[in-house]
């Protein structure tokens, strides 16, 4: 199966990194920036990645990952449409491009799936939320999920939930980076070196995430297990609650959902 990736910016390169980590696979990369295209050749050429133009990729690939900026999607799909083969799959990972938009742009017989990835895909710890069109078969959807397995997990949701999925997944790594950034700054203010503060805060984030995923327990239960009544964790959490951390996250999710939907 040949995969084409259109757009090798931050998100596209994260997916490309994961898909080619083991040095196998048949991947075509399409990048309008000559500088980025040359970087892809230099970094991924020995992994079998071939940099080609959009028409060549449309002709040769079985699965097409569209990772360009949303404003570039209409022109790209117009260019691809005449060369796409019936039975091929277009997975659009550009924010806000709907299944109706894809249906209007793609020829009959081409399967359309809307998706929202996140950047931890680069290290195999991402999540891609998939919303397939009604005519996408179970086999086609599974092919896409298998393709994306090296990037992390996948979750299938109705298209109506793509906005909130963006808020809780696509954009959410930035929230956690902000939390870690704040912890580092606080640690440095209390005398830690920045390197030591980074090591402590980032490993805490990594460990907490692993506990959530691997135990399957509710976040509230895991939090309670760390929190002794009247202890240091309890007073720290009380400060966060007093400063409205829950309300801040609720408003952040609401704002992101409205913008992404």
Steps between C-alpha positions, in 0.01 A plus 500: 500500500639838396434802721528863393543785748412845370666765715804427716482780754480440875212252491590339168858442606384353833291243312776437247750440781275239662402324178862457391665435837568134418637585155229311314191602308431670170449870573478793260546854630360809331626838621463834325789662686823410323692545825277257688498258207880489507499439875265206448732354236800535729333362812273231359655398172675202658165392649352460153306826493472649152423870449268542203251751360132486593379350172752217516399425859130505407564245226717263700369502858228290658456718810535878490569694820418868450691699762524841333354817653119516475507789252714289265269198497253604225773571245686180589190281468417662167848406381477144631145413396559413132776250591354328807416134444160354598539316829774727627461675834541868583556577867484875554674615817450873440299678766143589409479323164169313514391174342262705287797702373685180415197344329460807280866494396573129455394277210252218547652183639763674714450446875512812719595510869538807717761481774669696778847387610737648757875554503597219743453284190869576439597273791223245451283642779247696299127471459312543174123545512336361184159581354430295185244584236194274488627307197840414653518125555614334822796361306605844377470649847708217644767555235532859616510400867769243426697757301491747789585243768868607514387853590304386809128444551192567289143567607195505272245769583209666316601808305285713731749426780813602307502844661508377859743225399733772377471674836574183699756345266624699203572817699538342844876428488550878506304520827726243664812672369373822657448323835851353487640839399332660801631229733853546368484874555371446854773247573770734373355776718547269799864427420505209255705517182287515186635161389408335831156664503439376145607146593268491800194662341520319165542158663205575729290579191620187324436280801155645568400447138624142507306431820179628339546293186635180651280471808179622338401657831309826530720807528320598821593169664865528398509856630349390832764228535771767497317736735526441875252704708665821611825407325720695261317377190166599652611857567645525148173382346306742719703786354425383145129471578500843665642648182228342286700236315190294415315803370804602294518161332125494441519838330805391299317191371192706419700759307700240310188299414324807362800597288571146374144386438 
